Amino acid sequence: MGISLRQFERMKERVGGKSPRVALPLVTRHLSPATGQIILGIDPSLRGTGYGVIRLARPHPLALAHGTIACPQNWERSRCLVKIVETLRSILKKNPPDVCVVEGLFYAQNLQTAIIMGEARGAALATVAESGIEIFEIATRKVKQAIVGYGAAQKSAVAKMVQRLLNLPQPPAPDAADALALALAHAQENSRYNLTPLKRI
């Protein structure tokens, strides 16, 4: 009596004590980020780019590094962009992240302000992208909603909540707090069942 190849494979599995493999359906959802994952948050600005690096851990995430890439008002824009690039490269080397998240674009009434902000954002994105790290963006209101529970929350409220969530001795500086909030919001959004995927750039 002849048998098919599939029947022969099943017989081999039974003899070997293995249960037949069952194909599981794919579930389209965002999986919870693994403990130990490192997330870099960046709040781009020409004169004060905030950055924050966190590691997901229990009972609460840990802040590995945070600060502001500050540039004096008398510096040329090109010099500020170089400092943003050099500082971010150093941060990426010291605390290599698994993923990066930046503040989403916002509406600016002043065209010159929008151009300058775009330059700083572009410098930051290019620096991170050359490392091959995935980059996502989250709108400012969404970050405040996730961290404080109110989309129009003040910077001081964001800083205090970031201090509490990361168990910091004091509230971080405003730009650094925004960057840390971005990282925390990304971790929160990535752990939920979402109908829409996270925005990757």
C-alpha positions in Angstrom: 0.0 0.0 0.0 1.5 3.4 -1.0 1.6 6.4 1.3 2.0 10.1 0.6 5.0 12.2 1.6 2.9 14.0 4.2 1.8 10.8 5.8 5.4 9.6 5.9 6.5 12.8 7.7 3.7 12.4 10.2 4.8 8.8 10.9 8.4 10.0 11.4 7.1 12.5 14.0 5.1 9.9 15.9 8.1 7.5 16.0 10.4 10.4 17.2 8.0 11.3 19.9 7.2 14.7 18.4 3.7 16.1 18.1 2.7 17.2 14.6 3.2 20.9 13.9 0.1 23.1 13.9 0.1 26.3 11.9 -1.0 29.1 14.2 -2.9 32.1 12.8 -1.1 35.4 12.6 -2.3 38.1 15.0 -1.9 41.6 13.8 -1.1 43.6 16.9 1.8 45.4 18.4 3.6 43.1 20.8 4.7 44.4 24.2 8.3 45.6 24.0 10.7 43.2 25.7 12.1 44.1 29.1 15.6 45.5 28.4 14.7 47.3 25.2 16.4 50.6 24.9 14.4 53.6 23.4 15.9 56.9 22.4 13.5 59.9 22.4 14.5 63.1 20.6 12.7 66.5 20.7 14.5 68.5 17.9 15.2 72.2 18.1 18.1 74.3 16.7 19.0 75.9 20.0 17.9 73.2 22.4 17.4 69.6 21.2 16.2 67.4 24.0 17.2 63.8 24.2 16.4 60.9 26.5 17.3 57.3 26.6 15.4 54.8 28.7 15.6 51.0 29.2 12.4 49.1 29.8 12.6 47.3 33.1 10.5 46.3 36.1 9.0 47.7 38.3 9.6 50.9 36.2 11.7 52.0 33.2 15.2 53.3 33.8 16.6 56.6 32.5 20.0 55.8 31.1 20.8 59.4 29.8 19.0 62.6 29.2 19.8 66.3 28.5 19.7 69.2 26.1 22.0 69.9 23.2 22.2 73.6 23.8 23.6 76.1 21.3 24.1 79.8 22.0 22.1 82.4 20.1 25.2 83.8 18.5 26.1 80.5 16.8 25.5 80.1 13.1 22.8 77.6 12.2 25.3 75.4 10.5 27.4 75.2 13.7 24.3 74.2 15.7 23.5 71.5 13.2 27.0 70.1 13.5 26.7 70.0 17.3 23.4 68.2 17.1 24.9 65.5 14.8 28.1 65.1 16.9 26.2 64.9 20.2 23.7 62.4 19.0 26.4 60.2 17.5 28.1 60.1 20.9 24.8 59.2 22.6 24.1 56.4 20.1 27.6 55.0 20.8 27.3 55.1 24.6 23.8 53.8 24.8 22.9 52.0 21.5 19.1 52.1 21.3 16.8 49.5 19.7 14.4 52.1 18.4 14.2 55.9 18.2 11.1 58.1 18.5 10.9 61.8 17.6 8.3 64.5 18.0 5.8 64.7 15.2 5.7 67.8 12.9 3.6 70.7 14.1 2.0 73.7 12.4 4.1 76.8 12.5 2.7 80.2 11.6 6.1 81.6 11.0 7.7 80.1 7.8 11.2 80.9 9.0 10.6 79.1 12.3 9.3 76.1 10.4 12.4 76.0 8.2 14.8 76.2 11.1 13.0 73.5 13.0 13.0 71.3 9.9 16.8 71.7 9.6 17.3 70.6 13.2 14.9 67.7 12.8 16.6 66.6 9.5 20.0 66.6 11.1 18.7 64.5 14.0 16.9 62.0 11.7 19.8 61.6 9.4 22.2 60.9 12.3 20.0 58.2 13.8 19.1 56.7 10.4 22.7 56.2 9.5 22.9 53.8 12.4 20.2 51.6 10.8 17.8 52.2 13.8 14.0 52.2 13.3 12.6 55.7 13.7 9.0 56.5 14.7 7.2 59.7 15.4 4.4 60.7 17.8 2.4 63.9 17.8 2.9 66.2 20.8 -0.7 66.1 21.9 -0.6 62.3 21.8 2.5 62.2 24.0 1.0 64.5 26.6 -2.2 62.5 26.5 -0.3 59.3 27.1 1.9 60.7 29.9 -0.2 63.2 31.7 -3.7 62.2 30.5 -4.4 65.7 29.0 -3.4 66.6 25.4 -2.8 70.3 26.3 -0.8 69.8 29.4 2.0 72.3 30.4 5.6 71.4 30.1 6.0 71.4 33.9 3.2 68.8 34.3 5.0 66.6 31.7 8.3 66.9 33.5 6.8 66.0 36.9 5.0 63.0 35.5 8.2 61.9 33.7 10.1 62.2 37.0 7.5 60.0 38.7 7.4 57.4 36.0 11.2 57.1 35.9 11.7 57.5 39.6 14.1 60.4 39.1 15.4 62.5 42.0 14.1 65.7 40.4 12.2 66.8 37.3 14.4 66.8 34.2 14.9 70.0 32.1 12.0 70.9 29.9 13.5 69.7 26.5 14.9 66.6 28.1 11.6 65.9 29.8 9.8 66.1 26.4 12.3 63.6 24.9 11.9 61.2 27.8 8.1 61.5 27.5 8.4 60.6 23.8 10.3 57.4 24.7 7.8 56.5 27.4 4.8 57.2 25.2 6.3 55.0 22.4 6.7 52.1 24.9 3.1 52.6 26.0 1.7 52.8 22.5 3.7 49.7 21.4 2.3 47.6 24.2 -1.4 48.2 23.3 -3.6 46.5 20.8 -3.8 49.2 18.1 -6.0 49.4 15.0 -3.5 51.7 13.4 0.2 51.0 13.2 2.8 53.2 14.8 4.0 55.9 12.3 7.5 54.9 11.1 9.6 57.5 9.2 
